[in-house]
Amino acid sequence: MHDSILHILNTTKTRVQNFADIHTEEMQPQFQKRDFIAAVAALRADGRVPVIAEIKPASPGKSFREIPPAAAAELAWEMEEAGAVAISVLTEPGVFRGSLENLKEVRKTVCLPVLRKDFIIDRRQLEETGSDLILLIAGILGPELDNFVDIALEKGFEPLVEVHNKEELEIALETDTKLIGINNRNFETLNIDLATTEVLAPLIREYDLDHGTSHIILSESGMSSPADVRRVMEAGADAVLIGSALMESDSVLEKTKEFVQSFCWRE
């Protein structure tokens, strides 16, 4: 695993160790989960690309923009106006400079499903705040993944399980998740290759045919143009998660719209 990822995991462990014990009466109030799977189906039926648009202040080695809660809410509104299917909010405070406050403000502002994107390693992180979807990374959770998926489902989250290779995919397919995200970024080198989606998406389709299951496939990382989106969609992705390309654009509204309109479904 790359040094940058190990650093994030170490700082996350420190953050979790500083948590006070969270008691039942202190848990975040439950709310009605917004249906991401239905939203994906609706956009596809309308001939548009289901884009999860990401609010991402920074990434390893790169800073995009300062995003306090009010700015996060404004960006989320633009993404919703542009036709995004959901909003992803980084909450890792160190390298990605995200925050739970951004997440809370975004969910108050938009009507779309909201994904919390962080490095979840402790069940107490699932008590911090509410979101409709939560990211669980197979390469980090390993044999604990199945347990974390079950806890997330019990708490009302829709777990998005992220995989990077065939071995992680096999673990993910043994869980009850309905959403599998294929991250095109290699955790060992941090290099991006869209061929990762081209290799793994057909394996998920084959598994579903053999087992009578149905998964929503997301392609994550490395899409900077409509051509990139078309490539992963042709490979079998149902939706895409795009962050850096939006944060680097002059108009988040127009750039999101460009991606949403970049692929015509042929079904």
N, C-alpha and C positions, 0 to 999 in steps of 0.2 A: 504494500500500500504506500502511496506517495507521501512524502514528508508533510506536505500541506494538509492532507487528510488526517494523518496521525496527529498533527498539531491541533486541528479542530476537535478531534475526539478527546484529546487530553484536556483541552479547555472546557469541553462539554462535561466531562467527568467532574472537573472541579466545580463547575456551575451546579451540577446536580447534587454534589456532596454538601453544598451550602443550602440546599432546600431545607426548610423546616418541615417536620412531619405534617402532612396534609390530612386533616380529619374529614370525615364525611360531610359534616356541616359546613366545612370551608370550601367544598368543591364548587366549581363554576356551575351556575344554573343550567339545566338542560333546556334545549330549544329544538324547534322543528328543523330537522336536517333537510337541506335543499338537495334535490335529486339530481346528482351529476349524470347518472347513467341515462335518465330520461332527457336531460338537456343535450347530451351528445347525440342521441337518436333524433331529436327535433332538428338540430342543425344539419345533420346529414340528410334528413328528409327534405330540407330546404336547399340542398345543394351546396352548403357552405362547409368550410373546414372548422371542426371543433378545436379552437385554440385556447389553451390555458395560458393566459397572459401573466407574466411574472413581474412582481415588484421586487427589484433586486438592486440594492444600493452598491454592492461590490461583489467580487468573486476573488478567488486566490490570485494574488498578484495584480489585480486590476480594480480600480475604483470607477464607478459610473457617475453617481450623483448622491448628494446628501438627501435622504428621504425621511423627514420627520412625519409623525402621524397625519397631519393635515395634508401634506404633499402626497402621502400614500393614498389617502382617500380621493384626492383629485385625480391621480393617475388611474386608480381603479374605476372611477366614474368614466374616464375617457375610454378605457378598455371595454367597459360594459357598453357604452355608446357605439363602439366600433364593431360589436357583435361577438366578443369573446364568450366562450362557453363557461369559463370559470376564471377566478383570479387566484394566483399562487402568491403567497407572501412569505418571504424569508424571515425567520425569527431568530436565526443564529446571530448573536450580537458581536462576535469577534471578527472573524475574517469577512463574513458577508454583511456585517453591520446592520442586521435586521433587528426587529423588536416585536414583542408580543403586543405592544401598544399599537404598532402599525396594523397588525392582524385584527385587533378589536375594532379599530377605526374603519378599516376597509369593510369588515362585515356589517357594520352599522350603516355604511354608505350605499352599498350595492345590493341588488336582489339575487345576484349570481351565487353559485356554490363557491366556497373559499377553501383553498388548500393551505394548510400549514406546512411549510417546508423547513425542516430542521434535521438535526442529527439526533434521532430519538434512540436513547440507550437505556432509559429507566422508566418504569411505568408511572412514576410520579410526574413525568413530563406530560402525560396524558391528562393530568389533573389541572394543568396550569391555566388553560383557557379553552374555550370551545371553538371548533371549526367544523366544516362539513366533511372535509377530507383531511387525512393526515399521511405524511410520507413515512414509510418504513423501508429502510435500506437493507436488502438481503445480505449484501456483502459485509455489513457491519453487525447485524443481529445474528446471522448464522443459524445455529440450531434453535435459538430463541425466537426466531421469526414467527413460527406458528402460534406461539403463546401470545406474542404482541399483536398479531392479527386478531386473535380471539378477544383480547382485552379491548382493542380499539372498537371492534364490533359491539361488544357489550356496552361500551360507553357512548355509542351512538355515532361514532366516526365511520366514514367510508375509507378503509385503508387502501392507499396506493403503494403497492410493493414495487420497489425499484430493483432492477437486475442489470448486470453488466456482461454476463457470460452464460454459457449453457449450464454450468454447475449451479449458479445462483437461480437460474430459471427453474431448474428441477425442484429446488427447495420451495420456490414461490408457488409452483403449481400444486404442491401438496397442502397448501393452506386454503382457507375459505375466502381469500380475497377475490373480488370480481375485477379488480383493476391491476394491470401489470404495466409498469413504466420501464421502457428500455432506454437506459442512459447510454448515449453514444460516446460518452467520455470514459476513458479507461482510468480506473482508480489507481493503477500502478504508475502510469506515465503522465496522466492528465491530457493525453492526446485525444482528439475527437475523430471518429470515423463513422459516418452514416451507414456504412456497411453492417455495423452492429445490429441495426434494426432489420436490415435485409436478411441477416442470418437467423435472428431469433424470432421475429414475428411469424414466419411460416411454421416454426416449431410449436408455437402457441396454438395456431389454427389447427395443426395436425392433432395436438393433444385434445382440443375441444371436440373435434370430430370423433376421436376414438373413445372419449369418455362422456360424451353427451353434456359437456359443460359449455359455458360461454364467458369469455373474458373480453373486457375492453382493453385494447392495446394502445398505449401512449408512447410516442417517440419523444425523447428528451435530449436537449443539448445539441448545438452545432448547426441549427437551421438559421441561416442569415438571409435567405432569399426565397421567393415563391418556388423556384426550381428545387430547392432543398426540401420544401414541404411536399411537393409533388413526388419527389423520389421516395420519401418514407411512406407516403400514402399508397403509392403503387406497391410497396413492399408488404403492405398489410396493416399499417397503423390506422387506428380509428380516430386518433386525436393527436395533437402535438402540444408540447410545453415549450414556450419561447420566452426567454428573459433578456439575455444580453443584446440581441438585435433590437429589441424595443427600447431598452435603456440607452442605447447609443444613438437612437434616431432623434431627429429634430421634432417630430410630431408622433407621440405615442398613439394618438387617435388614428392618424392616417396609416402608420406602419402596421398597427394591429388589423385595421381594415384590409390592408393589402394581403396579409397572411390569411385572413378569414375567407377571402375571395379567390384564393390562389389555386384551388383544385375543384374540378367538377366531378361529382360522384357519378359513376356509371354502374348503376345497379338495376 
